[in-house]
Amino acid sequence: MHRIREQVLDEHRETVAAVVDVGAAVASAVERRPVTDGDRLRRPFEALLRERGLAAQLLGVLTTGAKALNTGIEAEPVPGPPYLVVTSRGPLCRGTLTDGRRLVVELLVFAVERQPPRYRFRDPAAEECLQVSLR
């Protein structure tokens, strides 16, 4: 995982930072009162990511992650399900590698607090929000 994270950060740090900036813009627009409904974050977050052209850039992260493993993505990713989804915590990219494993890259921009239940903007650095897993 370390190799994947390093390569993604080397090649896509500006994209990750831009996603955090989008999260900050969404947070400032909706956090006048506690946000407990994930759709209040997810919808504007996804719209602003697409408006700023970040969806395609996020999918490039999958290609970079596969390259770090000396493999490829089984199908050409497109900016839509199932390759890119925007959750209430941040964008999640996933793709099947040519060896059958699934590469999942998630940018965690919002956190869920349990008491009281609400979403909170994390204001993370690129290294903090980037999560990578193989399944």
C-alpha positions in Angstrom: 0.0 0.0 0.0 2.8 2.3 0.8 4.1 2.2 -2.8 0.7 3.0 -4.2 0.2 5.9 -1.8 3.6 7.4 -2.6 3.1 7.2 -6.3 -0.4 8.6 -6.1 0.8 11.5 -4.0 3.7 12.1 -6.3 1.6 12.3 -9.4 -1.8 13.6 -8.0 -1.1 15.8 -5.0 -2.6 18.8 -6.7 -5.8 16.8 -7.5 -6.0 15.6 -3.9 -5.6 19.2 -2.6 -8.2 20.4 -5.1 -10.7 17.8 -3.7 -10.0 19.1 -0.1 -10.6 22.6 -1.4 -14.0 21.5 -2.8 -14.8 19.9 0.6 -13.9 23.2 2.3 -16.2 25.1 0.0 -19.1 22.7 0.6 -18.5 22.8 4.4 -18.6 26.5 4.5 -21.9 26.5 2.5 -23.7 23.9 4.6 -22.2 24.0 8.1 -24.2 26.9 9.4 -25.9 24.3 11.5 -24.9 20.7 12.2 -25.1 18.4 9.2 -26.7 15.1 10.0 -27.9 14.1 6.5 -25.1 12.8 4.3 -26.9 13.9 1.2 -26.6 17.5 2.2 -22.8 17.1 1.7 -22.7 14.4 -1.0 -24.9 16.2 -3.6 -23.1 19.6 -3.6 -19.7 17.9 -3.2 -20.3 15.7 -6.3 -21.7 18.6 -8.3 -18.7 20.8 -7.5 -16.2 18.1 -8.2 -17.7 17.5 -11.6 -18.0 21.3 -12.3 -14.3 21.7 -11.6 -13.4 18.8 -13.8 -12.0 16.7 -11.0 -13.9 13.5 -11.7 -11.7 12.5 -14.6 -8.6 13.5 -12.7 -9.7 11.3 -9.8 -10.0 8.3 -12.1 -6.4 8.9 -13.1 -5.5 7.9 -9.5 -6.7 4.4 -10.3 -4.4 4.1 -13.3 -1.5 5.4 -11.2 -2.2 3.0 -8.4 -2.3 0.1 -10.9 1.0 1.3 -12.4 2.6 1.2 -8.9 1.6 -2.5 -8.8 2.9 -3.2 -12.3 -0.6 -4.1 -13.5 -3.4 -2.4 -15.2 -7.1 -1.7 -14.8 -9.3 -4.4 -16.4 -11.6 -1.9 -18.1 -11.1 1.7 -19.0 -12.5 3.7 -16.1 -15.2 6.2 -16.9 -16.4 9.0 -14.7 -19.5 7.2 -13.3 -20.5 4.1 -11.4 -19.0 1.8 -10.5 -15.6 3.4 -10.9 -16.2 6.8 -9.1 -18.7 7.4 -6.4 -19.0 10.4 -4.1 -20.0 9.5 -0.6 -20.8 11.8 2.3 -17.2 11.4 3.5 -15.5 12.0 0.1 -14.9 10.5 -3.4 -14.1 6.8 -3.7 -12.6 5.3 -6.9 -12.5 1.6 -7.4 -11.4 -0.6 -10.2 -10.7 -4.3 -10.9 -7.0 -4.9 -11.7 -6.0 -7.3 -14.5 -5.0 -9.8 -11.8 -8.6 -9.8 -10.4 -7.9 -7.7 -7.2 -9.9 -4.6 -6.6 -8.1 -1.3 -6.0 -10.0 1.2 -3.9 -8.8 4.8 -3.4 -10.8 7.0 -1.1 -10.3 10.6 -0.2 -11.7 11.1 3.3 -12.6 14.8 3.5 -15.5 14.6 6.0 -15.7 12.7 9.3 -18.7 11.2 11.0 -19.0 12.2 14.7 -21.1 9.9 16.8 -22.0 12.2 19.7 -23.8 14.3 18.7 -24.3 12.7 15.4 -23.1 14.9 12.6 -20.6 15.3 9.8 -17.5 17.5 10.2 -15.0 18.8 7.7 -11.7 17.3 8.5 -9.5 19.9 6.7 -7.0 17.1 6.0 -3.6 17.3 4.3 -3.2 15.1 1.2 -1.4 12.4 3.2 -4.2 12.3 5.8 -7.2 12.0 3.5 -5.7 9.5 1.0 -6.8 5.9 1.8 -5.8 3.0 -0.4 -6.8 -0.7 -0.1 -6.6 -3.9 -2.2 -9.5 -6.3 -1.9 
